[in-house]
Amino acid sequence: MSLYTVLALAVALGTDAFSMCLGLGMAGVTRRQILIVSLTVLIFHIVMPLAGWYAGEFVGTFAGRAASIAGALLLVYLGVKMIRSVVKSGEAIDPKVVLVNTWGLLLLAASVSMDALSVGFSLGTRQVNLPLTAMIIGVTAGVMTASGLILGRFVGIKVGERAVAGGGLLLVGIGIRMMIP
């Protein structure tokens, strides 16, 4: 597999993290949260292809669907909460509750990296340097996560409450899309 193909695969796997973090960033995030979320997603995107390679397709399919649905429901919940906070009295949601909560952070990271688990299985059937490929996938996902959070934060600062509502709608949409096979 060529480096170009691995990079294209890495970007494709990082798009879920980017779009999710764009919505979260609109609600307002701190630099510390950007770092923690980005590193968590980076680690998950390294571990998941390796785990997929070792675990096989059955575990990837079963765990992937369950984690994807749980993560999708969490995104829908966050999105609805963000929209309600704007509609009700204009108070903005504090994303720190989910981003600092260990279980919420792990669930979000797992939900956007489950596709990397199944990719890891298929990579095991090809002649690739799996550790290097997993590292490229992880670093790319980490950079895309940070980019989504930073861009969302920037948009949130410039646009204010409308950005929070837009971020909420984005999260609801992503959550619903994740639940549809």
C-alpha positions as CSV (number, residue, x, y, z in Angstrom):
1,M,0.0,0.0,0.0
2,S,1.5,3.3,-1.0
3,L,2.0,6.3,1.4
4,Y,-0.6,8.2,-0.7
5,T,-3.2,5.5,-0.2
6,V,-2.4,5.3,3.6
7,L,-2.8,9.1,3.9
8,A,-6.1,9.1,2.0
9,L,-7.3,6.3,4.3
10,A,-6.2,8.2,7.3
11,V,-8.0,11.4,6.2
12,A,-11.2,9.4,5.5
13,L,-11.0,7.8,9.0
14,G,-10.5,11.2,10.6
15,T,-13.5,12.9,9.0
16,D,-15.9,11.7,11.7
17,A,-13.7,13.1,14.4
18,F,-13.3,16.4,12.5
19,S,-17.0,16.9,12.0
20,M,-17.9,15.9,15.6
21,C,-15.3,18.2,17.0
22,L,-16.4,21.1,14.8
23,G,-19.8,20.9,16.5
24,L,-18.3,20.6,20.0
25,G,-15.9,23.4,19.3
26,M,-18.8,25.8,18.5
27,A,-20.0,25.4,22.1
28,G,-16.7,26.6,23.4
29,V,-13.7,24.6,24.4
30,T,-10.5,25.4,26.2
31,R,-7.0,24.8,25.0
32,R,-6.6,22.0,27.5
33,Q,-9.8,20.3,26.3
34,I,-8.6,20.6,22.7
35,L,-5.3,18.9,23.7
36,I,-7.0,16.1,25.8
37,V,-9.7,15.3,23.1
38,S,-7.1,15.4,20.3
39,L,-4.7,13.1,22.1
40,T,-7.5,10.7,23.1
41,V,-8.7,10.4,19.5
42,L,-5.2,10.1,18.3
43,I,-4.5,7.2,20.7
44,F,-7.8,5.5,19.8
45,H,-7.0,5.8,16.1
46,I,-3.7,4.0,16.7
47,V,-5.0,1.3,19.0
48,M,-8.1,0.5,17.0
49,P,-6.5,-0.6,13.7
50,L,-4.0,-2.7,15.7
51,A,-6.9,-4.2,17.8
52,G,-8.8,-4.9,14.6
53,W,-5.9,-6.6,13.1
54,Y,-5.6,-8.9,16.1
55,A,-9.2,-9.3,17.1
56,G,-10.8,-10.1,13.7
57,E,-13.9,-9.1,11.9
58,F,-16.5,-10.6,14.4
59,V,-15.4,-8.4,17.3
60,G,-15.1,-5.4,15.0
61,T,-18.6,-5.8,13.7
62,F,-20.2,-6.5,17.1
63,A,-18.3,-3.9,19.2
64,G,-18.3,-1.4,16.4
65,R,-22.0,-1.2,16.0
66,A,-22.7,-1.1,19.8
67,A,-20.2,1.7,20.4
68,S,-21.3,3.5,17.3
69,I,-24.9,3.6,18.5
70,A,-23.9,4.6,22.0
71,G,-21.7,7.4,20.7
72,A,-24.4,8.5,18.2
73,L,-27.0,8.8,21.0
74,L,-24.5,10.8,23.1
75,L,-24.0,13.2,20.2
76,V,-27.7,13.6,19.7
77,Y,-28.2,14.3,23.4
78,L,-25.4,16.9,23.4
79,G,-26.8,18.5,20.2
80,V,-30.3,18.7,21.6
81,K,-28.9,20.1,24.9
82,M,-26.9,22.8,23.0
83,I,-30.0,23.8,20.9
84,R,-32.2,23.9,24.1
85,S,-29.7,26.1,25.9
86,V,-29.9,28.7,23.1
87,V,-33.7,28.6,22.8
88,K,-34.2,28.7,26.6
89,S,-32.7,31.9,28.0
90,G,-29.7,32.0,25.7
91,E,-27.3,30.3,28.1
92,A,-24.6,28.3,26.4
93,I,-23.9,24.7,27.2
94,D,-20.7,23.9,29.0
95,P,-19.0,21.1,27.0
96,K,-16.6,20.5,29.9
97,V,-19.1,18.1,31.4
98,V,-18.6,15.6,28.5
99,L,-15.0,16.5,27.5
100,V,-13.6,16.2,31.0
101,N,-15.8,13.3,32.1
102,T,-13.6,10.2,31.4
103,W,-16.4,8.0,30.2
104,G,-17.9,10.6,28.0
105,L,-14.5,11.3,26.4
106,L,-13.7,7.6,25.9
107,L,-17.2,7.0,24.4
108,L,-16.8,9.9,22.0
109,A,-13.3,8.8,21.0
110,A,-14.4,5.2,20.6
111,S,-17.4,6.1,18.5
112,V,-15.4,8.0,16.0
113,S,-12.7,5.4,15.8
114,M,-14.7,2.2,15.4
115,D,-14.3,2.3,11.6
116,A,-10.5,2.2,12.3
117,L,-11.1,-1.2,14.0
118,S,-12.6,-2.8,11.0
119,V,-10.0,-1.2,8.7
120,G,-7.3,-2.8,11.0
121,F,-8.8,-6.2,10.2
122,S,-8.6,-5.6,6.4
123,L,-5.1,-4.1,6.8
124,G,-4.0,-7.4,8.4
125,T,-4.8,-9.2,5.1
126,R,-2.5,-6.9,3.1
127,Q,1.2,-6.4,2.9
128,V,1.5,-3.2,5.0
129,N,3.7,-2.0,7.8
130,L,0.8,-2.1,10.3
131,P,2.5,-0.1,13.2
132,L,3.5,2.7,10.7
133,T,0.1,2.7,9.1
134,A,-1.6,2.9,12.5
135,M,0.7,5.7,13.5
136,I,-0.2,7.7,10.4
137,I,-3.9,7.1,10.9
138,G,-3.6,8.2,14.6
139,V,-1.6,11.3,13.9
140,T,-3.9,12.3,11.1
141,A,-7.0,11.8,13.2
142,G,-5.5,13.8,16.1
143,V,-4.7,16.7,13.8
144,M,-8.2,16.6,12.3
145,T,-9.7,16.5,15.7
146,A,-7.7,19.5,16.9
147,S,-8.6,21.3,13.6
148,G,-12.3,20.7,14.1
149,L,-12.2,21.9,17.7
150,I,-10.2,25.0,16.9
151,L,-12.3,25.9,13.8
152,G,-15.5,25.3,15.8
153,R,-14.2,27.4,18.7
154,F,-13.3,30.2,16.3
155,V,-16.7,30.1,14.6
156,G,-18.3,30.0,18.0
157,I,-16.5,33.1,19.2
158,K,-17.3,35.0,16.0
159,V,-21.0,34.0,15.6
160,G,-22.0,33.5,19.3
161,E,-25.3,31.8,20.1
162,R,-26.1,31.0,16.5
163,A,-22.9,28.9,16.4
164,V,-24.0,27.0,19.4
165,A,-27.3,26.2,17.8
166,G,-25.6,25.3,14.6
167,G,-23.1,23.1,16.4
168,G,-26.0,21.4,18.1
169,L,-27.8,20.8,14.8
170,L,-24.5,19.4,13.4
171,L,-24.1,17.0,16.3
172,V,-27.7,15.8,16.1
173,G,-27.2,15.2,12.3
174,I,-24.0,13.3,12.8
175,G,-25.5,11.3,15.6
176,I,-28.5,10.3,13.4
177,R,-26.2,9.5,10.5
178,M,-24.1,7.2,12.7
179,M,-27.2,5.3,13.8
180,I,-28.2,4.5,10.2
181,P,-26.3,1.6,8.8
